[in-house]
Amino acid sequence: MALFAPYCGGRSREQDLLRVLAYWSGGEVRGVRSLMEASPHRFDLRWQPVRAPLESTACTLNIEAEPPLAYRFSVPAHQLMVWLMESGDRSDRLELPDRFWQWLLLEAGGEDL
């Protein structure tokens, strides 16, 4: 935790960081993306767990839609950790923050599979 804390809000976010660290090494979460005036899309986010916050972690995002969507991208581990911290208390069905989706669509330059 000591390595990630300075990049993830410090002591003020300690409980959120501990919650995410509990499943970080598993490298996977399932969640939903709520949409206005449409049914939510389920997704599966997988990443390569790394031990240092500045290391790049390779991620794959699969979205259950018609047609199904898949994206591959890399981000610094601390950034993914922050998005996971902002996504709520449930690692089995979380909702990533809007900031993540905006980044994915506008900045990621990820590879659409």
N, CA, C and O atoms as a GROMACS GRO file, in nm:
protein
  452
    1MET      N    1   0.082  -0.119   0.000
    1MET     CA    2   0.000   0.000   0.000
    1MET      C    3   0.086   0.126   0.000
    1MET      O    4   0.051   0.226  -0.062
    2ALA      N    5   0.198   0.120   0.069
    2ALA     CA    6   0.282   0.239   0.081
    2ALA      C    7   0.327   0.293  -0.054
    2ALA      O    8   0.342   0.414  -0.069
    3LEU      N    9   0.350   0.206  -0.151
    3LEU     CA   10   0.393   0.252  -0.283
    3LEU      C   11   0.282   0.327  -0.356
    3LEU      O   12   0.309   0.428  -0.422
    4PHE      N   13   0.159   0.279  -0.346
    4PHE     CA   14   0.048   0.338  -0.421
    4PHE      C   15  -0.014   0.460  -0.353
    4PHE      O   16  -0.066   0.548  -0.422
    5ALA      N   17  -0.009   0.468  -0.222
    5ALA     CA   18  -0.080   0.573  -0.149
    5ALA      C   19  -0.050   0.715  -0.197
    5ALA      O   20  -0.144   0.792  -0.215
    6PRO      N   21   0.076   0.753  -0.220
    6PRO     CA   22   0.101   0.891  -0.265
    6PRO      C   23   0.036   0.925  -0.400
    6PRO      O   24   0.009   1.041  -0.427
    7TYR      N   25   0.013   0.825  -0.482
    7TYR     CA   26  -0.046   0.847  -0.614
    7TYR      C   27  -0.198   0.833  -0.613
    7TYR      O   28  -0.265   0.865  -0.711
    8CYS      N   29  -0.251   0.784  -0.502
    8CYS     CA   30  -0.394   0.750  -0.497
    8CYS      C   31  -0.468   0.820  -0.384
    8CYS      O   32  -0.560   0.763  -0.326
    9GLY      N   33  -0.429   0.942  -0.353
    9GLY     CA   34  -0.503   1.020  -0.255
    9GLY      C   35  -0.451   1.016  -0.114
    9GLY      O   36  -0.510   1.078  -0.025
   10GLY      N   37  -0.342   0.945  -0.089
   10GLY     CA   38  -0.281   0.942   0.044
   10GLY      C   39  -0.372   0.884   0.150
   10GLY      O   40  -0.458   0.800   0.122
   11ARG      N   41  -0.351   0.929   0.273
   11ARG     CA   42  -0.426   0.873   0.386
   11ARG      C   43  -0.576   0.903   0.377
   11ARG      O   44  -0.656   0.827   0.432
   12SER      N   45  -0.614   1.009   0.311
   12SER     CA   46  -0.757   1.042   0.302
   12SER      C   47  -0.834   0.938   0.221
   12SER      O   48  -0.956   0.929   0.235
   13ARG      N   49  -0.768   0.861   0.138
   13ARG     CA   50  -0.834   0.758   0.056
   13ARG      C   51  -0.789   0.618   0.096
   13ARG      O   52  -0.805   0.523   0.019
   14GLU      N   53  -0.733   0.604   0.214
   14GLU     CA   54  -0.674   0.477   0.257
   14GLU      C   55  -0.773   0.360   0.250
   14GLU      O   56  -0.736   0.253   0.203
   15GLN      N   57  -0.895   0.379   0.294
   15GLN     CA   58  -0.993   0.269   0.293
   15GLN      C   59  -1.027   0.225   0.151
   15GLN      O   60  -1.039   0.106   0.124
   16ASP      N   61  -1.042   0.322   0.060
   16ASP     CA   62  -1.069   0.288  -0.080
   16ASP      C   63  -0.951   0.212  -0.140
   16ASP      O   64  -0.970   0.115  -0.213
   17LEU      N   65  -0.831   0.256  -0.109
   17LEU     CA   66  -0.711   0.190  -0.160
   17LEU      C   67  -0.701   0.047  -0.108
   17LEU      O   68  -0.671  -0.045  -0.184
   18LEU      N   69  -0.725   0.028   0.019
   18LEU     CA   70  -0.721  -0.107   0.077
   18LEU      C   71  -0.825  -0.198   0.012
   18LEU      O   72  -0.798  -0.316  -0.012
   19ARG      N   73  -0.942  -0.144  -0.015
   19ARG     CA   74  -1.049  -0.222  -0.079
   19ARG      C   75  -1.005  -0.271  -0.216
   19ARG      O   76  -1.025  -0.388  -0.250
   20VAL      N   77  -0.945  -0.183  -0.296
   20VAL     CA   78  -0.901  -0.221  -0.430
   20VAL      C   79  -0.781  -0.315  -0.424
   20VAL      O   80  -0.772  -0.410  -0.501
   21LEU      N   81  -0.689  -0.289  -0.333
   21LEU     CA   82  -0.572  -0.377  -0.320
   21LEU      C   83  -0.613  -0.520  -0.287
   21LEU      O   84  -0.542  -0.614  -0.321
   22ALA      N   85  -0.728  -0.537  -0.222
   22ALA     CA   86  -0.775  -0.672  -0.186
   22ALA      C   87  -0.803  -0.757  -0.309
   22ALA      O   88  -0.791  -0.879  -0.303
   23TYR      N   89  -0.839  -0.695  -0.421
   23TYR     CA   90  -0.865  -0.774  -0.542
   23TYR      C   91  -0.769  -0.740  -0.657
   23TYR      O   92  -0.780  -0.799  -0.765
   24TRP      N   93  -0.678  -0.648  -0.637
   24TRP     CA   94  -0.584  -0.605  -0.741
   24TRP      C   95  -0.507  -0.722  -0.802
   24TRP      O   96  -0.496  -0.731  -0.925
   25SER      N   97  -0.454  -0.811  -0.720
   25SER     CA   98  -0.371  -0.920  -0.772
   25SER      C   99  -0.451  -1.019  -0.856
   25SER      O  100  -0.392  -1.094  -0.935
   26GLY      N  101  -0.583  -1.021  -0.842
   26GLY     CA  102  -0.667  -1.108  -0.924
   26GLY      C  103  -0.677  -1.060  -1.068
   26GLY      O  104  -0.706  -1.140  -1.158
   27GLY      N  105  -0.653  -0.932  -1.091
   27GLY     CA  106  -0.646  -0.877  -1.226
   27GLY      C  107  -0.776  -0.877  -1.304
   27GLY      O  108  -0.774  -0.879  -1.427
   28GLU      N  109  -0.889  -0.873  -1.235
   28GLU     CA  110  -1.016  -0.876  -1.308
   28GLU      C  111  -1.131  -0.824  -1.222
   28GLU      O  112  -1.138  -0.851  -1.102
   29VAL      N  113  -1.220  -0.750  -1.285
   29VAL     CA  114  -1.348  -0.711  -1.223
   29VAL      C  115  -1.457  -0.717  -1.329
   29VAL      O  116  -1.431  -0.702  -1.448
   30ARG      N  117  -1.577  -0.738  -1.283
   30ARG     CA  118  -1.695  -0.731  -1.369
   30ARG      C  119  -1.776  -0.611  -1.323
   30ARG      O  120  -1.776  -0.576  -1.205
   31GLY      N  121  -1.843  -0.549  -1.416
   31GLY     CA  122  -1.921  -0.433  -1.380
   31GLY      C  123  -2.030  -0.403  -1.480
   31GLY      O  124  -2.057  -0.481  -1.571
   32VAL      N  125  -2.092  -0.288  -1.461
   32VAL     CA  126  -2.197  -0.241  -1.551
   32VAL      C  127  -2.171  -0.095  -1.585
   32VAL      O  128  -2.114  -0.019  -1.507
   33ARG      N  129  -2.215  -0.058  -1.704
   33ARG     CA  130  -2.210   0.082  -1.746
   33ARG      C  131  -2.354   0.126  -1.767
   33ARG      O  132  -2.418   0.084  -1.863
   34SER      N  133  -2.403   0.210  -1.678
   34SER     CA  134  -2.540   0.261  -1.690
   34SER      C  135  -2.543   0.366  -1.800
   34SER      O  136  -2.453   0.449  -1.812
   35LEU      N  137  -2.649   0.361  -1.879
   35LEU     CA  138  -2.667   0.455  -1.988
   35LEU      C  139  -2.802   0.523  -1.974
   35LEU      O  140  -2.900   0.460  -1.934
   36MET      N  141  -2.808   0.651  -2.008
   36MET     CA  142  -2.935   0.721  -2.005
   36MET      C  143  -3.024   0.667  -2.116
   36MET      O  144  -2.980   0.652  -2.230
   37GLU      N  145  -3.148   0.638  -2.081
   37GLU     CA  146  -3.248   0.594  -2.177
   37GLU      C  147  -3.208   0.469  -2.255
   37GLU      O  148  -3.248   0.451  -2.370
   38ALA      N  149  -3.128   0.384  -2.192
   38ALA     CA  150  -3.090   0.256  -2.254
   38ALA      C  151  -3.057   0.158  -2.143
   38ALA      O  152  -3.026   0.198  -2.030
   39SER      N  153  -3.063   0.032  -2.175
   39SER     CA  154  -3.030  -0.068  -2.073
   39SER      C  155  -2.878  -0.067  -2.050
   39SER      O  156  -2.801  -0.038  -2.141
   40PRO      N  157  -2.836  -0.099  -1.928
   40PRO     CA  158  -2.693  -0.096  -1.897
   40PRO      C  159  -2.617  -0.206  -1.973
   40PRO      O  160  -2.673  -0.309  -2.009
   41HIS      N  161  -2.490  -0.180  -1.995
   41HIS     CA  162  -2.401  -0.278  -2.058
   41HIS      C  163  -2.311  -0.339  -1.951
   41HIS      O  164  -2.252  -0.268  -1.870
   42ARG      N  165  -2.303  -0.469  -1.952
   42ARG     CA  166  -2.210  -0.538  -1.862
   42ARG      C  167  -2.071  -0.535  -1.927
   42ARG      O  168  -2.058  -0.535  -2.049
   43PHE      N  169  -1.969  -0.534  -1.842
   43PHE     CA  170  -1.833  -0.538  -1.894
   43PHE      C  171  -1.744  -0.622  -1.804
   43PHE      O  172  -1.776  -0.649  -1.688
   44ASP      N  173  -1.634  -0.662  -1.861
   44ASP     CA  174  -1.531  -0.738  -1.790
   44ASP      C  175  -1.400  -0.665  -1.815
   44ASP      O  176  -1.357  -0.651  -1.930
   45LEU      N  177  -1.336  -0.619  -1.709
   45LEU     CA  178  -1.208  -0.549  -1.720
   45LEU      C  179  -1.100  -0.638  -1.661
   45LEU      O  180  -1.108  -0.681  -1.546
   46ARG      N  181  -0.998  -0.665  -1.742
   46ARG     CA  182  -0.884  -0.746  -1.696
   46ARG      C  183  -0.757  -0.663  -1.711
   46ARG      O  184  -0.744  -0.582  -1.803
   47TRP      N  185  -0.664  -0.684  -1.619
   47TRP     CA  186  -0.537  -0.614  -1.625
   47TRP      C  187  -0.426  -0.706  -1.578
   47TRP      O  188  -0.450  -0.806  -1.509
   48GLN      N  189  -0.306  -0.671  -1.615
   48GLN     CA  190  -0.187  -0.743  -1.569
   48GLN      C  191  -0.142  -0.676  -1.440
   48GLN      O  192  -0.092  -0.563  -1.443
   49PRO      N  193  -0.160  -0.743  -1.325
   49PRO     CA  194  -0.121  -0.680  -1.199
   49PRO      C  195   0.029  -0.648  -1.196
   49PRO      O  196   0.112  -0.731  -1.234
   50VAL      N  197   0.061  -0.530  -1.153
   50VAL     CA  198   0.200  -0.488  -1.136
   50VAL      C  199   0.217  -0.441  -0.992
   50VAL      O  200   0.120  -0.417  -0.921
   51ARG      N  201   0.343  -0.430  -0.951
   51ARG     CA  202   0.370  -0.399  -0.810
   51ARG      C  203   0.404  -0.253  -0.784
   51ARG      O  204   0.402  -0.208  -0.669
   52ALA      N  205   0.434  -0.178  -0.889
   52ALA     CA  206   0.475  -0.039  -0.870
   52ALA      C  207   0.374   0.056  -0.937
   52ALA      O  208   0.326   0.026  -1.047
   53PRO      N  209   0.341   0.167  -0.874
   53PRO     CA  210   0.237   0.256  -0.925
   53PRO      C  211   0.268   0.321  -1.059
   53PRO      O  212   0.176   0.353  -1.134
   54LEU      N  213   0.394   0.341  -1.092
   54LEU     CA  214   0.428   0.405  -1.218
   54LEU      C  215   0.448   0.306  -1.332
   54LEU      O  216   0.466   0.345  -1.447
   55GLU      N  217   0.444   0.178  -1.300
   55GLU     CA  218   0.454   0.076  -1.405
   55GLU      C  219   0.328   0.077  -1.489
   55GLU      O  220   0.218   0.102  -1.440
   56SER      N  221   0.346   0.051  -1.616
   56SER     CA  222   0.232   0.043  -1.707
   56SER      C  223   0.167  -0.095  -1.692
   56SER      O  224   0.235  -0.197  -1.687
   57THR      N  225   0.035  -0.094  -1.685
   57THR     CA  226  -0.038  -0.221  -1.677
   57THR      C  227  -0.123  -0.237  -1.803
   57THR      O  228  -0.197  -0.148  -1.843
   58ALA      N  229  -0.110  -0.354  -1.865
   58ALA     CA  230  -0.186  -0.385  -1.986
   58ALA      C  231  -0.327  -0.426  -1.946
   58ALA      O  232  -0.345  -0.508  -1.857
   59CYS      N  233  -0.426  -0.369  -2.014
   59CYS     CA  234  -0.567  -0.393  -1.980
   59CYS      C  235  -0.645  -0.439  -2.103
   59CYS      O  236  -0.613  -0.403  -2.216
   60THR      N  237  -0.749  -0.518  -2.077
   60THR     CA  238  -0.845  -0.556  -2.180
   60THR      C  239  -0.984  -0.532  -2.124
   60THR      O  240  -1.015  -0.577  -2.014
   61LEU      N  241  -1.066  -0.462  -2.199
   61LEU     CA  242  -1.203  -0.433  -2.159
   61LEU      C  243  -1.296  -0.497  -2.260
   61LEU      O  244  -1.291  -0.465  -2.379
   62ASN      N  245  -1.381  -0.588  -2.214
   62ASN     CA  246  -1.482  -0.652  -2.299
   62ASN      C  247  -1.618  -0.601  -2.256
   62ASN      O  248  -1.654  -0.610  -2.139
   63ILE      N  249  -1.695  -0.548  -2.351
   63ILE     CA  250  -1.827  -0.492  -2.324
   63ILE      C  251  -1.932  -0.578  -2.393
   63ILE      O  252  -1.925  -0.602  -2.513
   64GLU      N  253  -2.029  -0.622  -2.313
   64GLU     CA  254  -2.138  -0.702  -2.368
   64GLU      C  255  -2.239  -0.607  -2.432
   64GLU      O  256  -2.320  -0.545  -2.363
   65ALA      N  257  -2.233  -0.596  -2.561
   65ALA     CA  258  -2.322  -0.508  -2.638
   65ALA      C  259  -2.350  -0.578  -2.770
   65ALA      O  260  -2.298  -0.686  -2.796
   66GLU      N  261  -2.431  -0.517  -2.853
   66GLU     CA  262  -2.456  -0.568  -2.988
   66GLU      C  263  -2.402  -0.470  -3.088
   66GLU      O  264  -2.462  -0.363  -3.104
   67PRO      N  265  -2.297  -0.498  -3.155
   67PRO     CA  266  -2.210  -0.614  -3.140
   67PRO      C  267  -2.120  -0.598  -3.018
   67PRO      O  268  -2.101  -0.487  -2.970
   68PRO      N  269  -2.064  -0.710  -2.967
   68PRO     CA  270  -1.972  -0.701  -2.853
   68PRO      C  271  -1.852  -0.613  -2.887
   68PRO      O  272  -1.807  -0.608  -3.002
   69LEU      N  273  -1.801  -0.544  -2.787
   69LEU     CA  274  -1.686  -0.456  -2.805
   69LEU      C  275  -1.572  -0.501  -2.716
   69LEU      O  276  -1.595  -0.551  -2.606
   70ALA      N  277  -1.451  -0.483  -2.764
   70ALA     CA  278  -1.334  -0.515  -2.683
   70ALA      C  279  -1.226  -0.411  -2.712
   70ALA      O  280  -1.205  -0.372  -2.826
   71TYR      N  281  -1.158  -0.368  -2.606
   71TYR     CA  282  -1.052  -0.269  -2.618
   71TYR      C  283  -0.929  -0.318  -2.543
   71TYR      O  284  -0.940  -0.382  -2.438
   72ARG      N  285  -0.813  -0.288  -2.599
   72ARG     CA  286  -0.686  -0.314  -2.533
   72ARG      C  287  -0.615  -0.181  -2.513
   72ARG      O  288  -0.608  -0.100  -2.606
   73PHE      N  289  -0.562  -0.159  -2.393
   73PHE     CA  290  -0.492  -0.034  -2.366
   73PHE      C  291  -0.398  -0.054  -2.248
   73PHE      O  292  -0.406  -0.155  -2.178
   74SER      N  293  -0.309   0.041  -2.228
   74SER     CA  294  -0.217   0.040  -2.114
   74SER      C  295  -0.225   0.174  -2.043
   74SER      O  296  -0.239   0.278  -2.106
   75VAL      N  297  -0.217   0.169  -1.912
   75VAL     CA  298  -0.216   0.290  -1.830
   75VAL      C  299  -0.121   0.269  -1.715
   75VAL      O  300  -0.090   0.154  -1.680
   76PRO      N  301  -0.072   0.378  -1.654
   76PRO     CA  302   0.005   0.362  -1.531
   76PRO      C  303  -0.084   0.294  -1.425
   76PRO      O  304  -0.203   0.325  -1.414
   77ALA      N  305  -0.026   0.205  -1.350
   77ALA     CA  306  -0.104   0.128  -1.252
   77ALA      C  307  -0.180   0.218  -1.156
   77ALA      O  308  -0.293   0.188  -1.120
   78HIS      N  309  -0.119   0.328  -1.114
   78HIS     CA  310  -0.188   0.416  -1.019
   78HIS      C  311  -0.314   0.476  -1.079
   78HIS      O  312  -0.411   0.500  -1.006
   79GLN      N  313  -0.317   0.502  -1.210
   79GLN     CA  314  -0.438   0.558  -1.272
   79GLN      C  315  -0.552   0.458  -1.271
   79GLN      O  316  -0.665   0.492  -1.238
   80LEU      N  317  -0.521   0.333  -1.306
   80LEU     CA  318  -0.624   0.229  -1.300
   80LEU      C  319  -0.671   0.211  -1.157
   80LEU      O  320  -0.791   0.194  -1.132
   81MET      N  321  -0.579   0.214  -1.063
   81MET     CA  322  -0.614   0.200  -0.922
   81MET      C  323  -0.711   0.311  -0.880
   81MET      O  324  -0.809   0.283  -0.811
   82VAL      N  325  -0.687   0.435  -0.920
   82VAL     CA  326  -0.776   0.547  -0.886
   82VAL      C  327  -0.914   0.526  -0.946
   82VAL      O  328  -1.014   0.546  -0.877
   83TRP      N  329  -0.922   0.485  -1.072
   83TRP     CA  330  -1.053   0.460  -1.133
   83TRP      C  331  -1.127   0.351  -1.057
   83TRP      O  332  -1.248   0.362  -1.036
   84LEU      N  333  -1.057   0.247  -1.018
   84LEU     CA  334  -1.122   0.140  -0.941
   84LEU      C  335  -1.166   0.190  -0.804
   84LEU      O  336  -1.272   0.151  -0.755
   85MET      N  337  -1.086   0.276  -0.743
   85MET     CA  338  -1.123   0.334  -0.614
   85MET      C  339  -1.249   0.419  -0.626
   85MET      O  340  -1.328   0.425  -0.532
   86GLU      N  341  -1.268   0.485  -0.738
   86GLU     CA  342  -1.384   0.572  -0.760
   86GLU      C  343  -1.508   0.496  -0.803
   86GLU      O  344  -1.614   0.557  -0.821
   87SER      N  345  -1.498   0.367  -0.819
   87SER     CA  346  -1.608   0.291  -0.877
   87SER      C  347  -1.703   0.228  -0.775
   87SER      O  348  -1.795   0.156  -0.814
   88GLY      N  349  -1.685   0.253  -0.650
   88GLY     CA  350  -1.778   0.202  -0.550
   88GLY      C  351  -1.723   0.083  -0.474
   88GLY      O  352  -1.608   0.042  -0.492
   89ASP      N  353  -1.809   0.028  -0.389
   89ASP     CA  354  -1.766  -0.073  -0.293
   89ASP      C  355  -1.768  -0.216  -0.344
   89ASP      O  356  -1.715  -0.305  -0.277
   90ARG      N  357  -1.828  -0.241  -0.457
   90ARG     CA  358  -1.848  -0.380  -0.499
   90ARG      C  359  -1.753  -0.418  -0.611
   90ARG      O  360  -1.764  -0.368  -0.723
   91SER      N  361  -1.659  -0.508  -0.581
   91SER     CA  362  -1.565  -0.553  -0.684
   91SER      C  363  -1.631  -0.652  -0.779
   91SER      O  364  -1.578  -0.678  -0.886
   92ASP      N  365  -1.747  -0.708  -0.740
   92ASP     CA  366  -1.814  -0.807  -0.826
   92ASP      C  367  -1.908  -0.742  -0.928
   92ASP      O  368  -1.949  -0.807  -1.023
   93ARG      N  369  -1.941  -0.614  -0.908
   93ARG     CA  370  -2.034  -0.547  -1.001
   93ARG      C  371  -2.018  -0.396  -0.988
   93ARG      O  372  -2.111  -0.325  -0.947
   94LEU      N  373  -1.903  -0.349  -1.021
   94LEU     CA  374  -1.877  -0.207  -1.004
   94LEU      C  375  -1.915  -0.127  -1.127
   94LEU      O  376  -1.940  -0.182  -1.234
   95GLU      N  377  -1.918   0.004  -1.110
   95GLU     CA  378  -1.943   0.094  -1.221
   95GLU      C  379  -1.828   0.194  -1.227
   95GLU      O  380  -1.814   0.279  -1.138
   96LEU      N  381  -1.748   0.184  -1.330
   96LEU     CA  382  -1.634   0.273  -1.344
   96LEU      C  383  -1.682   0.417  -1.360
   96LEU      O  384  -1.790   0.440  -1.415
   97PRO      N  385  -1.603   0.513  -1.313
   97PRO     CA  386  -1.646   0.654  -1.319
   97PRO      C  387  -1.650   0.706  -1.463
   97PRO      O  388  -1.586   0.652  -1.553
   98ASP      N  389  -1.727   0.812  -1.482
   98ASP     CA  390  -1.738   0.875  -1.614
   98ASP      C  391  -1.601   0.914  -1.669
   98ASP      O  392  -1.578   0.908  -1.790
   99ARG      N  393  -1.510   0.956  -1.580
   99ARG     CA  394  -1.376   0.995  -1.624
   99ARG      C  395  -1.306   0.883  -1.699
   99ARG      O  396  -1.235   0.908  -1.796
  100PHE      N  397  -1.327   0.758  -1.654
  100PHE     CA  398  -1.267   0.645  -1.725
  100PHE      C  399  -1.323   0.634  -1.866
  100PHE      O  400  -1.247   0.622  -1.962
  101TRP      N  401  -1.455   0.639  -1.880
  101TRP     CA  402  -1.519   0.621  -2.010
  101TRP      C  403  -1.482   0.735  -2.105
  101TRP      O  404  -1.461   0.712  -2.225
  102GLN      N  405  -1.473   0.856  -2.054
  102GLN     CA  406  -1.430   0.968  -2.137
  102GLN      C  407  -1.288   0.947  -2.186
  102GLN      O  408  -1.258   0.969  -2.303
  103TRP      N  409  -1.201   0.905  -2.095
  103TRP     CA  410  -1.062   0.878  -2.133
  103TRP      C  411  -1.057   0.768  -2.239
  103TRP      O  412  -0.984   0.781  -2.338
  104LEU      N  413  -1.132   0.661  -2.220
  104LEU     CA  414  -1.131   0.549  -2.314
  104LEU      C  415  -1.171   0.594  -2.454
  104LEU      O  416  -1.107   0.559  -2.552
  105LEU      N  417  -1.277   0.673  -2.462
  105LEU     CA  418  -1.329   0.714  -2.592
  105LEU      C  419  -1.250   0.826  -2.658
  105LEU      O  420  -1.238   0.831  -2.780
  106LEU      N  421  -1.196   0.917  -2.577
  106LEU     CA  422  -1.132   1.036  -2.634
  106LEU      C  423  -0.980   1.032  -2.637
  106LEU      O  424  -0.918   1.090  -2.726
  107GLU      N  425  -0.919   0.964  -2.541
  107GLU     CA  426  -0.775   0.975  -2.527
  107GLU      C  427  -0.700   0.844  -2.535
  107GLU      O  428  -0.581   0.844  -2.567
  108ALA      N  429  -0.764   0.734  -2.507
  108ALA     CA  430  -0.692   0.609  -2.491
  108ALA      C  431  -0.615   0.568  -2.615
  108ALA      O  432  -0.501   0.523  -2.606
  109GLY      N  433  -0.677   0.584  -2.730
  109GLY     CA  434  -0.610   0.534  -2.850
  109GLY      C  435  -0.592   0.384  -2.841
  109GLY      O  436  -0.504   0.327  -2.906
  110GLY      N  437  -0.678   0.320  -2.760
  110GLY     CA  438  -0.668   0.176  -2.742
  110GLY      C  439  -0.703   0.102  -2.868
  110GLY      O  440  -0.766   0.155  -2.959
  111GLU      N  441  -0.660  -0.020  -2.873
  111GLU     CA  442  -0.684  -0.104  -2.990
  111GLU      C  443  -0.820  -0.170  -2.976
  111GLU      O  444  -0.843  -0.248  -2.883
  112ASP      N  445  -0.910  -0.140  -3.068
  112ASP     CA  446  -1.041  -0.205  -3.072
  112ASP      C  447  -1.018  -0.343  -3.130
  112ASP      O  448  -0.970  -0.357  -3.242
  113LEU      N  449  -1.054  -0.446  -3.054
  113LEU     CA  450  -1.026  -0.585  -3.097
  113LEU      C  451  -1.129  -0.638  -3.191
  113LEU      O  452  -1.119  -0.753  -3.236
   0.00000   0.00000   0.00000
